[in-house]
């Protein structure tokens, strides 16, 4: 298990080398193919490539009434008062809920004996040749590679949310 400092280090040392051309779909699920490149610790010119998929379920609209039912379980009277205030003062509030499934069974690991720059360039060429608009290349930390992947997922949610909200508004769902 990673400690807080290791998690923070993994977050700070995650970089998107090649971003997907598309974002999270509003009305369907999205499956990103990722290549996560990490240098092995205590080894020179040894790089691990993880090749897998990150699945995002379609975003869901959560209205204040549903939010209250979701969030209040196990909370006291003050939380209930806040939710009542929220319902009275935020009638047009809607929150998007994104669900990600990360399936480790989809991940293949390969160790390559090259510099990280050579490996990344080779992957860029491969992704460009494949013309898959949902491919992403990430560089991260080997021990905290799952943190790197979750950082990417979090960033995709932030980048997708305004477009998803716009799609919901155009369809009259908000």
PAFITI-360157 format. One record per residue: y, z, x of N, C-alpha, C in turn. Coordinates in steps of 0.1 Angstrom, whole numbers, plus 5000, padded with zeros to 4 digits. Each point is the difference from the previous one (the first is absolute). Layout:
YZXYZXYZX ...
***
This chain:
498850005008501250004992501250005009 501049924996501249995008501050124997 500750055010501050104997501349934996 501050084996501249944995500749925011 500050045012500649925011499349875002 498749994999499349885002500349904988 500150064988500349914989501449945002 501050095003501349955003500149895011 499250035010499949905011499549874995 498950004992499549884995501049924991 500750084992501049934991501149945008 500550075010501149945009499549895009 498749995002499549895009499249904992 500349984988499449894992501149894999 499649885003500949894999499349884993 500749944991499549884993500449885009 498949935006500249895009500249874992 499249994989500149884991499950064986 501149984992500050064987499449894990 499450054989499549914990501249934993 499749884996501049924993500350044986 499050074994500250044986499950155000 500550064989500050144998499050044990 500050124995499050054990500349934987 499049934994500249944987500350104989 500849964991500450084989498950014989 499449894997499050004989498649975004 499750045012498649985004499850085013 498750015005499850075012500349915012 500250065011500349925012499150055012 499549915007499150045011500649945013 500550095009500549965013498950005010 499949905008499150005012500850055011 499550105007500750065011499249995013 500849985011499550015013500850115007 499350115003500750115006499650015015 500949995008499849995015500450135006 499150065008500350135007499549995014 500750065009499550025014499150125001 498949985007499150125002500650095010 500050134998500550105009499250005012 500650025012499450025012499249875005 500449894995499349875003501149905003 499849925010500949895003499549874994 500949934993499649874993498850014991 499950114993499050014989500750024987 499849914991500750004987499050004989 500350084990499150004988500749934989 499349914994500549924988499250054988 500750044990499450044987500449894990 499149944994500249894991499450044987 500950014990499550054987500949964988 499950064989500849984988500650134995 501249994995500650114993500349944986 499550074990500149964986501150084993 500949934994501050074992499849964985 499850114992499949974986501449964994 500049944989501349964994500850134997 501349995002500950124997499950034985 500250124997500050054986501350074997 500549984988501350064996499650144995 500750105005499850144995501350054994 500050024987501250044993500050165001 501250064997500250145001498950084993 499649974988499050084993498750005007 499649895005498749995008500250075013 501149995006500350075013499950154998 500550054989499950144997498650054999 499149924994498650044999499450005013 500349905009499449995013500450115009 501350035000500650095010499950154997 499950044988500150144996498850085001 498949945002498750075001500150105011 499850134997500150105010501350065003 501149944994501450055003500450094989 501050085003500550104990501149954991 500750114995501049974990501249925005 500450035012501249935006499749855001 498849965004499649865000500149944987 499650074989500149954987501449984996 500950095004501449994996500649885007 499649985013500549885007499649874993 498750004996499549884993500749974987 500350114992500849994988501449945003 500650055011501349955004499949855003 499049975007499849865005499849914988 499350044990499849924988501349994992 500850105000501350004992501049915008 500050005013501049945008499649875007 498849964999499649885007499249914990 500549974989499349924990499549865005 500749955010499649875004499350005014 499650125003499350025013498649944999 499649935010498649955001499650015014 498850045003499550015013498949905001 499949935012498849925002499050085008 498849994995498950065007499249895007 499850025013499249905008498750075004 498949934998498750055004499449925011 499750065011499349935011498650055002 499149905003498750045003499749955014 499650085009499749965013498550015002 499449895002498550005001499649985015 499550115006499649995014498849915002 499349974989498849915002500549865003 501249974997500649865003500549995014 500050115007500650005014499049965010 500349915008499249965012500850045012 499350065010500750035013499449925011 501049955008499649935012500850055012 499450025011500750045012500149875009 501249975004500349885008500550055014 499649935010500550035014501149915004 501250024995501249925003501250094998 501149955004501250084998500350004985 500850104996500350004986500949884996 500849965009500949884997499249884997 498949985009499249884998499250014987 499550124996499350014988500949984988 501250055000500949984989500349854999 500349935011500349864999498849924994 498850035004498849944995499950024985 500350124995499950034986501149934992 501249995006501149934994499649854998 499449945010499649864999498949994989 499150094999498950004990500650014986 501050104998500650024987500849884996 500849945009500749884997499149884996 498949995007499149894997499350024986 499750134997499350034987500949974988 501350015001501049984990499850104988 499550125003499850104990501350084998 500749994988501350064999499950154999 498750064999499950144999499450075012 500149925011499550065013501150085007 499650105007501050095007499450045013 500850005011499650055013500850125003 499350115002500650135004499650045013 500950075007499750065013500250154997 499050085004500050144997499450085011 499650124996499450105010498650014996 499150005010498650004998499550124992 500350115004499550134994500650014986 501249964998500750014987500149874992 499049915002500149874994500150004985 499350094993500150014986501550034995 500650095008501450034998500949875001 499749925010500749885001499849914988 498849994995499849924989500750054987 500050144998500750064989501549985001 500550005012501449975002500449864995 499149915004500249864995500050004985 499050074994499950004985501350064994 500550115005501250064996501249905001 500149935011501149915002499949884989 498849964998499849894990500450044986 499750134996500450054987501650005000 500650045010501550005000500649864999 499449915007500549865000499749934987 498950044993499649934988500650064988 500550125000500450074988501149934992 501049965007501249944993499549874993 499249925007499549874993499150034988 499250115002499150044989500850054988 501050085003500850054989500749884993 500549905007500749884995499049934991 498749985004499049934992499850084987 499950135001499850084988501249984990 501250005006501249994991500049864993 499749895008500049874994499049984989 498950085001499049994989500350104989 501150075001500450104989499250135000 499450035011499150125001500850125004 501249985005500950125003501349994992 
***
